[in-house]
Amino acid sequence: MKKNMGKTDKIIRLILAALCIGLFMGNIVTGVVGVVLLVLASVFIATSWISFCPLYTVFGANTCSKKEA
């Protein structure tokens, strides 16, 4: 897999993941919506960790700078 995520994109995803987890753990969002947020948070964390987003490939996006690739 070729990297297609830049550092800024990774940081934004990790912040969103932390926000989703915080909303669930704080019982602000519960039930099915809470579980969906947890799944979304895990996807954000996984894609940040591997620096690859499959949807970017589908849409032809690339936030990775030339040095990082």
C-alpha positions in Angstrom: 0.0 0.0 0.0 1.3 3.4 -0.9 0.9 6.1 1.7 -1.8 8.7 0.8 -2.2 10.5 4.2 -0.2 13.5 5.4 0.7 14.4 9.0 -2.1 17.0 9.3 -4.7 14.5 8.1 -3.5 11.9 10.6 -3.6 14.5 13.5 -7.1 15.5 12.6 -8.3 11.9 12.4 -6.7 11.1 15.8 -8.4 14.2 17.4 -11.8 13.1 15.9 -11.3 9.6 17.2 -10.5 10.9 20.7 -13.7 13.1 20.5 -15.8 10.2 19.4 -14.4 8.0 22.2 -14.9 10.8 24.7 -18.5 11.3 23.8 -19.2 7.6 24.2 -17.3 7.2 27.5 -19.0 10.3 28.9 -22.4 8.8 28.2 -23.2 11.8 26.0 -23.9 9.6 23.0 -25.2 6.1 23.7 -26.9 3.2 22.0 -26.5 2.4 18.3 -25.1 5.9 17.6 -22.5 5.5 20.3 -21.4 2.1 18.8 -21.2 3.6 15.3 -19.0 6.4 16.7 -16.7 3.8 18.3 -16.4 2.0 15.0 -15.7 5.2 13.2 -13.1 6.1 15.8 -11.4 2.7 15.4 -11.3 3.3 11.6 -9.8 6.7 12.1 -7.1 5.3 14.4 -6.3 2.4 12.0 -6.1 4.5 8.9 -3.9 7.1 10.8 -1.6 4.3 12.0 -1.0 2.8 8.5 -1.1 6.2 6.7 -3.5 4.8 4.1 -7.2 5.6 3.5 -9.0 3.3 1.0 -11.6 6.0 0.2 -8.8 8.4 -0.9 -7.8 5.8 -3.5 -11.4 5.6 -4.8 -11.7 9.4 -5.1 -8.1 10.0 -6.2 -7.2 12.1 -3.2 -3.7 12.3 -1.7 -2.8 14.5 1.3 0.7 13.0 1.6 3.5 15.4 0.7 6.2 14.3 -1.8 8.8 13.8 1.0 6.5 11.4 3.0 5.6 9.2 0.0 
